[in-house]
Amino acid sequence: MGEFVCRVADANGRVFSHVEAAATLDEARQKLADRGLFIYSVKSRNSLVSGFFGFRKERKIGGNDFLILNQQFNTLIKAGLPILRSLDLLATRATAPKLRPVLTQIRDRVREGKSLSEAVDEAGVFSKVYSTAILAGEKSGNLSGVLDYYIAYQRVSTGVKKKILSSLAYPVLLIIVAAVIVTYLVTAVVPKFALLYNDLGVELPGPTRLLIDITVGYRLYILSGLLLFLLSAIGVFFWSRSEQGGVAFDRILFKTPVIGETLLKFQVAQFCRTLATLLTGGTPLVAALGTSAESITSRLLKGTVLRSTQMVREGESLHTALSASGVVPDMALDMIEVGESSGALAPMLNSVAEFYEEEVSLRLGTLVSLIEPVLLIFMGVLVAFILISLYLPIFSFSITSAPK
């Protein structure tokens, strides 16, 4: 008998975590469903513990391999092949070898009589958005059309993330290289010069004394400070992974000038695009909101969406429910209100996502263009100060010892 950590909601809309004892994942889900609970997620407690220490057994499948898989699957369905036959072909001829055992498992579940969405959900390696989109396609009888929407969503989301990562790659690389150079100079070069000047008994200029005092005389204090900072950062990281800590950390982070607003808009853009994709595929609004909340990494925004889900279930409009928390930007709320009034909520959500994604890209590009020269100048001045301070006594000694 194992234990499963479940995130569920009751008939009143109250969302809470619960530990369920069961032999299998299916049994845990069945017990929760029998009690009338709405299930957001069910995870083995053992897998959570192993994941906490970095040994996660299951990893969500995404990226280019997943995109190609969906394109192949959709092409086979459009060609008129039954789902089971399409899965047979993909299980033996998938481009990525790591996907083949997963596809084999899904095919076997479908062959046993389960729906495709159930089989995908039980695989445990695909996002909740994907399984919900497939479920909507099955219910509407338009699985191919829903897959088209999902493929477009995946292309845009992946492209935005790649663009952001590529813009941040050079500054990160610059910081790493500069840190390595400075660390080498301070830990290996400066102490040797300090010993040399001590043996020679040379009177050291002010910059050289300052450099040696900082890197040699006060090394223990500096290392202690760095260690304390590192431990504090690790403590803040684990605190931010908790439920209450994550919400508090996000509130602080989103209020940070420039960076906070950019991060919030990126999260809102991801939420809007996910919700628009599910609504376009035929998923009801309440179910789409619950699934979209699972795709949000920010605990603050996720909690906002979950509370909004309950308010929408009780009859409130989406923009009213989202505005109650004061987290979602005003422009997004205004556009959502217009979308609801005009009956074009999904297209309007896509517009919000596109607008914020473009704004995030522009802001990041501007920040990177400012950060790069600042970093280069700062590190250049720092390295120049270290080198000049090291060789300044040699120049002074050469001048004083020169024959007159």
N, C-alpha and C positions, 0 to 999 in steps of 0.2 A: 504494500500500500504506500503510495507516494503522496506528496503534498504539492498543490498547485496554487500559485498566487494569481488571483482573479481580480480584474477590475470590472465591476458591474454597476448597473443602475436598477433601482427598484421601480415599482409602479408609480411612485410619486416623483420620479425623476432624480432622486438623490443618488449621486455617483460616489462609490466607495470601493475600497480594496478589501478582499476577503480571501482567506486561505481555505481551500477545499481539499479534503482527503479523498483520493480516488486511486484506482489501479492504473488508469490510462487517462490521456488527455480527453478522449471522446467521452469517457464516463464522467469526468469532471464537468464538461460542457452540458451533458445530459442532466446531471443533478441540478445545475444552475437553471437550466431551461425549465425543468419540472417545477421549480419554485417560482416561476414567472419573472425571473430576472433577465434584464437585457445585458448581453455579454459584450464587453469591449475587447478584452484580451484575457487569455489564459496561458500562463507560463509555468513550467516546472520550477519549483524552488531550487532544485539542484542546479539547473541551468542558469538561474539568476546568480547563485553564489559563484559558479565557475566563471560566468561572464564578468562579475565584479573584479575578479583577480586577473582578467584578461585571457581566459581560456574558454571563450564562448564556442560551443559546439556547432551552433547553427548561425549562419550569416545570411542576411538578406541578399537576394540576388538582384542585381541591377546593372546599369552600364550598357555598353554596346552589345554585349552578348544577349542580354535580356531584350533589347530593342530588336535585334535581328531575329530572335526567337518569335517574338510577337508578329513581326512582318511575315515570317515563314508560315506561322500558324494561320494568320488571317488570309494569306494567299491560298492556302489549301482549302479553307472553308469557303472562300469565294468561288473556288473551282468546283464546288459541289461535293467534296469529300465529307463523309460523316466525321464527327468529332473523334470517335474512337480510332478510326483509320488514320486520321491526321496525327493523333498522338502516337500511334504505332510508328509512323514514318519519322516523326521528330525524335522519338526515343532512340532510334537507331542511327539517325543521320544528323543530329544536332551539331551545329558548328562548334560549340563549346563542349568539350568532353565532360566538364563538371555538371552540365545540365542534364546529361543523359540519365543518370540514376534517379534524379528528381522527376523527370518526365515519365520514366518507367513506373515510379510509384503512383503518379497521378493517373496514368493509363490503367493501372491495376485497380485503383479505386473506382474509376468510371466504369470499368468492366464489371465490377461487383454491384453496380447499380446506383452509385452515388452521382450527384450532379457534378459538373465540371467545377463550379464555384466551391463546392464542399471539398472536392479533392485538392484544389489549389490552396484552400485555406488550411487543410490538414497537413500539407507539405511543410508549412512553417517557415519557408524561406522567401516567400513573396510578400509584398506590402499588402496591408489591409485595403488600400485603395484599389489595388489590382483585383483582388477577389470580389470586392463589392461591385466593381465595374462589370466583371463577368456575370455576377448574379443579376444585375440590372439587364444585361444583354440577354440572359436566359429568359427572364420574366417577360421582356418585351418582344422576344423572338427576333431580335436584331443584333445578334452577337457580333457579326462582322462589322456593322456600323459602330458599335460601341468600341470594338478593338481599334477601329480607325481613329476615334476620338482619343483613346488612351495612347496610341502610338504618337499622335501629334502632341499630346500633353507631355509624354516622356521625352520627345525630341527637344521641345522648348525648355523644359526643366533642366535636362542634362546640359543643354547648350549654355544656359544662363550660369549654371554652377561652374562649368569649364571656363567660361569667360572670366568669372570672378577669380577662380584659382590661378588662371594664367596671368592675370594682372597683379596678383599678390606674390607670384613666384620669384620675380627678380628682387624686390625689396627684402624678402625673407632670405634669399641666397646671399644678398649683399651683407645683411646683418650677421649671418653665420660666418662668412668668410672673414669679415672684419673682427668679429669676436675671437675667432681662432688666432688671427695674427696678433691682436693685442694681448691675448692670454699667453701666447708663446713669448712675446717680448717681455712681459711683466714677470713671468714665472721662470724663464730660462736665461734670458739675456741680461736683464737688469741686475739680478743677484751676482752674476759673474763680474760685471763691471764694478759693482759695489766692493767686491773682494779685491779687485785689482787696484782701485783707487785707495782702499784702506792700506794695502801693502806698500803702495808708493808714498803714502802720506801726503797726498796732494790736497791743497785747499780747494774745496768744491764750490762752484758758483751756486747761487740761490736756486735756480731751476733744477739743478742736479740733486742738491740736498733734498728739495721737496719731493722729487721723484723717488729717491731712495728711501726717504722716510715713509712715504705712502706704501710703496711696494715691498719694503723689507722690514722697516721698524714697526709699522702698524699692520703688517700682513695678517696676523692672528685676528685682530679686531675686524678687519675687512672680510676675511673668510667667515668669521662668526656671523657678521651681518648678512652676508650672502646666504649662509646656511639658514639663518632665521627667516630671511625673505622667502627662500625656497620652501621651507616647512610651512610658512604662512600661506603661500600660494597653493600648496598641496591641500592644506586644511580648507581653504576657501573653495577649491575644486570639489572636494568631497561634500562639503556643505551645500554647494550649488546643485549636487546630484540628488539631494533629498527633496521631498515635496515642498515643504515650507521654505527651505533655503533656496531652492530653485526659483520660486516665485519672488522672494525678496531680492535675490541676485539679479533677476531680469528687470525688476523695477528700477534698481540702481543703474543697470547697464543701459536700459532704454532712455534714461534721463541724462546720459553722458552726452555732452555737446558733439554734434556732427556724427560721430560714430554710432551713438545710440539710436538716433532717428533713422540712420541708414539700415541698421540691423533690424529694427522694427518693421520698416517698409519691406525689407526682403522677406521676412516671415509672413507678413500680410499678403504679399504677392504670391508666395507659395500656397498659402491657405486658399486664396481666391481662385487660383488656377486649378487646384485639386477639387474644390467644391464645384466649379464650373464644369469640369470634366465629368464628374459624377452626375450632375443635374442634366447635362446634355445626353448622357447615356441612359437616362430614364430613372435614376435613383430618386426616391422621394426626398424632400428637403430635410426632414428630421434625421433620416438615416444617413443622408449625405453629410450633414453637419457632424454627426457622431464619428463617421469614418474620417472626415477631413481633420478632425481634432487629433486623431491618432497619428497623423502624418506631420504634426507640428512639433518641432524640437523645443520651442520656448514653453516652459511650464506656465508662465503667466498668460500668454496668449492661448495656450491649450485650455487652461481653466476657464478663460473668458468664453471660448467657443462652447465648452461643455455646459456652462451655465446658460448660454444663449440657446443651446439646443433644448433645454428644459422649458425656457420661456416661449420658444417657438411652438413647442408641443402643447403649451397651454393656451396658445392663440395669439401671441404677440408677433409683430412683424420682425423680420430678420434685422433690419437696420435699428429698430428700437431696442431689440435684445442686445445687439453688439454695442450700442452706444451707452448702455447702462454701466459698463465697466470703466469707460473713459480711457481705454487702452488703444482701440482702433482709431487711426487718423480720421479727421473730419472729412477729408475729401473722399476717402473710401466709403464712409457712411453715406455721404450725399449721393454718390453714384449707385450704391446699392439700393437706396430709397427710390431713385429714379427707375432702376431696373425692376424693382418690385411693382411700382405704379404702372409701368408700361407693359408688364408681362414679359420682359426680356431680361430676367435676372442673370441667366447663364452668360449671354453675350456681354452684359455689363461687368460681370465678375472678371471675364477675360480681359476687358478693357482696363480694369483696375490693375490686374496682374501685369499687363504689358506696360502700363504707365509707370508703375513702381519699379519693375525690372529695368526699364530704360533709365529711370532716375538713379537707381542703385549703381548701375554700370557707369553712368556719367560721374557720379560722386566718387566712386572708387578710382576711376581714371584720374580725376582731379587730385585726389589725395595722394595717389601713387606718384603722379608727376611732381608734387610738392615734396613728398617724403624722400624720393630718390636723391635729388641734389643736396638736401639737408643732411642726409646720412653720409653722402660722399664727402661733403665739406667737413662735417663733424669728425668722421673717422680719419680724414686726411690731416686735419689739425692735430688730432690726438696722437697719431703715429709720428707726425713731424715733431711734436713736442717731446715725445719719448726719445726719438733718435737724436735730436739736437741736444737734449739734456744729457744724454749718454756721452756724446762726443765733445761737448763743450769744454770739459776739463782738459782733454787732450789738446785742443786748439790753444787753450790758455797756457798749458804747460809748454807747448812748442814755442809760443811767442816769448814767454819769460825766459826760456833757456836758450833762445837764439843768440849768437855772438853779436856784440855791438861793434 
